[in-house]
């Protein structure tokens, strides 16, 4: 696909564009990046990943490849300071949407805008606010109610567990929050602490946490629906917090949806408190014309 954007050409990105895209991402003021396990440049081989090029210079880029197949997060939208934000979006997003609508299993596109200008672009293109992500924090020294009896066996996660972890993930999360096998593998490889809960040799829950400058971040926690309400999530959470505490962590953070009352209750019972930070989640039905 090639079309004109003022005096620019819209085309698919290639690996030859990596350095110019890196410059765009790191040095320009208007850059939207999805909070992702995979950096924006690693998505180049996955369409749609479009660039607007003017006289050999990349002046804008938009990447929203589906992963998992049902959801296309806007992973990158970046533009040079001497080009119109609105014009670039008005050309790049419809071009990307044309590609997305060829994917038979795709249901929604989504974005978490951290800047007002990105939110305004989304709202102008029929993206709607679906919910909010809230941040909670646990601090060292917070009293914890330890269980005398752990309701499952907890052990370190291994690569061999990922197939079962993916099944638990798919069963436990709503469509927009599910992770693909490749995404879960990246999360596992970047983790500081990754554990699974077993019962009679079967995986029934897992958690993946990363290290931060002050301690840790609980990135994923899920329990099979039929085992929820039995304390499995609490056991995974307590084990993770204990490990970070032994490592000298000052705090551990976690994100969840503002209306996920079960998760909020779990974290708050463990001593997490809301920080007041929250981020909007916007969605767009790709089945719309």
Order of alpha helices (4+ residues) and beta strands (2+ residues): beta-beta-alpha-beta-beta-beta-beta-beta-alpha-beta-alpha-beta-beta-alpha-alpha-beta-beta-beta-alpha-beta-alpha-beta
